[in-house]
Amino acid sequence: MTDYRAAVMGCGRMARGHMQAYKELGIPIVAGADISEDALQAFAEETGAEGLFTDYRRMLAEVKPDLVSVVTHDALHCEMVVAAAEAGIRGIVCEKPMAMDLAEADEMLAACRASGSRLTISHQRYYMPQYARARELIADGAIGSVVSAEASLKAGCLMTDGTHTIHMLLALLGEPEVDHLLGQVDGHEGYEYYGHRCENAGIAFLAFTNQVRASMVWGWMAREAAREGGIRRQQSLDPSWSDERHRYHHFIIHGDEGRLEVYGDVFKITDIESTPAVRIFRGSEIEDIEIEWPAPVSAIGLEIKDLMETIETGAPHPLDGENGRKITEAMIGIYESARRRSIVKFPVEARDNPFLAMCETGDFPPQGDETGRHVAPNPRERWRVRRES
Ligand SMILES: NC(=O)c1ccc[n+]([C@@H]2O[C@H](COP(=O)([O-])OP(=O)(O)OC[C@H]3O[C@@H](n4cnc5c(N)ncnc54)[C@H](O)[C@@H]3O)[C@@H](O)[C@H]2O)c1
C-alpha cells in the first residue's frame, strides 16, 4: 500500500466518522477546510492537522492531498467533487446524497473521468456486517429465487436518509435495473434539512427488469403512530411495521423458498441481544443469523480501504460514482412520478430535482419557522394546512 495523505472538506458532525476511518487505517489527516473557524479549531484539536483553510479550493491547491472527504451539506457535493477532480485528487469520498439531481451527478462523473480520480459515495451501510451477511445469504440462495421485497425507513426523506434505503434495497437484490416505478411524497410540513426542503414521508413501487418488484415506505408512514399532546398522529401506513423489532431501516426480501428480514442498523450490542439483526423464515422454521459485532473496522473505513484498492489496482468499487448515480436516478424517478402523477419509465429524463421544483412552484405549501427548520404542527393544524392548500 502506498502512502496516502488525507483531507476533509466540511468539518462538522459527519466528518467525525471520516476522521475515525482515516485513523483506523493509519492514514494521516493533513488538512481540513471549513467556513467555520470553530469547526476548524475542533478539527485541529482532534486530528492534529496543521493545514486549516476556510477556502477549500486553496486547500486543494496548496496541500494536494491524495484522498479527500467531502462532508458538507448536500448542495455543495457537486462543486466540491468537481473541484477535487480538477485538482487531480486521486480518491474522493463524497457523502450521500451524491447530488441534488442527475445533471449534477453527470457533471461529477465527467470531471472524475477526465482527471482519472476515483469517486465513492458514502452509502456505507453496504459494509455493515448485518447487511453484508444478508446480501451473502440471499446471493447464496438461502431463500431461493428472489421474488419481491419491502423496504421501510423510519426517518427523514429520500435525500437525507432514503438514499441509504434505495441503496440497500438494490444491494440486497443484487443490483437489478429499475424498469419503471410509481411514487408519491407527502411534503406539506415544510421540513428542511441539510440546506434544502425535504418531504416528510413517501411511498413507491418499483419494478425491475428481472421481474422482481419492491415497495418502499418512508418517513412518518413507516413509524408507529406517535402521540402529540395526547392526540394520536397519523397511523403508520407500513403494514409490516413493528416498533419492537424495527430500527431505522427494515427490509423483507421474499424468495420462493422463504423470506429474509433485516431489522435495521445495529448501533450497540444490546440491539442484537434483544432482536437479531437478520432472521430467515422458511415455513414454520425461523433461523436467527449471527453477525460479527462490533465490526473490527468501521463501515467508512472499509469504504476508504476499498477506494485505495481501486486506486492501486483499478478494481471496481461497490460504492463508485456510477452506483451513486443509479441511486440518484431512482430517487429522482420517484420525485418525477409524484410530479407527473404517473408511472416513470427508466432511464429518467428529468434533469432537475422535481421535488424541489414542486416546492418552488408552491405544490407543497411553504412553511418553516424563522430558522427555516422543521416545524411539526399539531394534528389539527396539519389538517387545516392540508385543507387550505
Ligand atoms: N452517510 C451517512 O450515514 C451520513 C450521516 C449524516 C450525514 N451525512 C451527510 O454528511 C453531510 C454533512 O452532514 P453533517 O451532519 O456533518 O453536517 P454539519 O452541518 O454538521 O457539517 C457540515 C460542515 O460543512 C461546513 N461548510 C459549509 N459550507 C462550507 C464550505 N463552503 N466549505 C467548507 N465547509 C463548509 C459547515 O461549516 C459545517 O461545519 C451531509 O451531506 C449529510 O447528508 C451522511
The ligand as an SDF file (V2000), in Angstrom:
LIG
                    3D

 44 48  0  0  0  0  0  0  0  0999 V2000
  -23.5090    8.6030    5.3810 N   0  0  0  0  0  0  0  0  0  0  0  0
  -24.1830    8.8780    6.4730 C   0  0  0  0  0  0  0  0  0  0  0  0
  -24.6190    7.9900    7.2070 O   0  0  0  0  0  0  0  0  0  0  0  0
  -24.4340   10.3150    6.8350 C   0  0  0  0  0  0  0  0  0  0  0  0
  -24.9050   10.6500    8.1240 C   0  0  0  0  0  0  0  0  0  0  0  0
  -25.0840   12.0010    8.4210 C   0  0  0  0  0  0  0  0  0  0  0  0
  -24.8330   12.9710    7.4600 C   0  0  0  0  0  0  0  0  0  0  0  0
  -24.4190   12.6060    6.2140 N   0  0  0  0  0  0  0  0  0  0  0  0
  -24.1610   13.6180    5.1660 C   0  0  0  0  0  0  0  0  0  0  0  0
  -22.9890   14.3290    5.5240 O   0  0  0  0  0  0  0  0  0  0  0  0
  -23.0770   15.6790    5.0570 C   0  0  0  0  0  0  0  0  0  0  0  0
  -22.7130   16.6200    6.2150 C   0  0  0  0  0  0  0  0  0  0  0  0
  -23.6180   16.4360    7.2720 O   0  0  0  0  0  0  0  0  0  0  0  0
  -23.2340   16.8960    8.7610 P   0  0  0  0  0  0  0  0  0  0  0  0
  -24.2670   16.3010    9.6580 O   0  0  0  0  0  0  0  0  0  0  0  0
  -21.8100   16.6680    9.0520 O   0  0  0  0  0  0  0  0  0  0  0  0
  -23.4910   18.4690    8.6490 O   0  0  0  0  0  0  0  0  0  0  0  0
  -22.8490   19.5880    9.5870 P   0  0  0  0  0  0  0  0  0  0  0  0
  -23.7130   20.7930    9.4340 O   0  0  0  0  0  0  0  0  0  0  0  0
  -22.6150   19.0450   10.9730 O   0  0  0  0  0  0  0  0  0  0  0  0
  -21.4030   19.8660    8.9430 O   0  0  0  0  0  0  0  0  0  0  0  0
  -21.2300   20.4870    7.7120 C   0  0  0  0  0  0  0  0  0  0  0  0
  -19.9900   21.3610    7.7910 C   0  0  0  0  0  0  0  0  0  0  0  0
  -19.7330   21.9050    6.4960 O   0  0  0  0  0  0  0  0  0  0  0  0
  -19.2370   23.2340    6.6900 C   0  0  0  0  0  0  0  0  0  0  0  0
  -19.3410   24.0300    5.4610 N   0  0  0  0  0  0  0  0  0  0  0  0
  -20.4190   24.7040    4.9640 C   0  0  0  0  0  0  0  0  0  0  0  0
  -20.0820   25.3530    3.8170 N   0  0  0  0  0  0  0  0  0  0  0  0
  -18.7800   25.0510    3.5660 C   0  0  0  0  0  0  0  0  0  0  0  0
  -17.8670   25.4130    2.5480 C   0  0  0  0  0  0  0  0  0  0  0  0
  -18.2240   26.2030    1.5140 N   0  0  0  0  0  0  0  0  0  0  0  0
  -16.6030   24.9450    2.6210 N   0  0  0  0  0  0  0  0  0  0  0  0
  -16.2040   24.1440    3.6490 C   0  0  0  0  0  0  0  0  0  0  0  0
  -17.0410   23.7790    4.6680 N   0  0  0  0  0  0  0  0  0  0  0  0
  -18.3070   24.2270    4.6190 C   0  0  0  0  0  0  0  0  0  0  0  0
  -20.0800   23.7500    7.8330 C   0  0  0  0  0  0  0  0  0  0  0  0
  -19.4970   24.8970    8.4460 O   0  0  0  0  0  0  0  0  0  0  0  0
  -20.1190   22.5300    8.7640 C   0  0  0  0  0  0  0  0  0  0  0  0
  -19.0540   22.5310    9.7000 O   0  0  0  0  0  0  0  0  0  0  0  0
  -24.4960   15.8640    4.5190 C   0  0  0  0  0  0  0  0  0  0  0  0
  -24.4760   15.8170    3.1190 O   0  0  0  0  0  0  0  0  0  0  0  0
  -25.2600   14.6490    5.0540 C   0  0  0  0  0  0  0  0  0  0  0  0
  -26.2750   14.2020    4.1670 O   0  0  0  0  0  0  0  0  0  0  0  0
  -24.2060   11.2970    5.9100 C   0  0  0  0  0  0  0  0  0  0  0  0
  1  2  1  0
  2  3  2  0
  2  4  1  0
  4  5  1  0
  4 44  2  0
  5  6  2  0
  6  7  1  0
  7  8  2  0
  8  9  1  0
  8 44  1  0
  9 10  1  0
  9 42  1  0
 10 11  1  0
 11 12  1  0
 11 40  1  0
 12 13  1  0
 13 14  1  0
 14 15  2  0
 14 16  1  0
 14 17  1  0
 17 18  1  0
 18 19  2  0
 18 20  1  0
 18 21  1  0
 21 22  1  0
 22 23  1  0
 23 24  1  0
 23 38  1  0
 24 25  1  0
 25 26  1  0
 25 36  1  0
 26 27  1  0
 26 35  1  0
 27 28  2  0
 28 29  1  0
 29 30  1  0
 29 35  2  0
 30 31  1  0
 30 32  2  0
 32 33  1  0
 33 34  2  0
 34 35  1  0
 36 37  1  0
 36 38  1  0
 38 39  1  0
 40 41  1  0
 40 42  1  0
 42 43  1  0
M  CHG  2   8   1  16  -1
M  END
$$$$
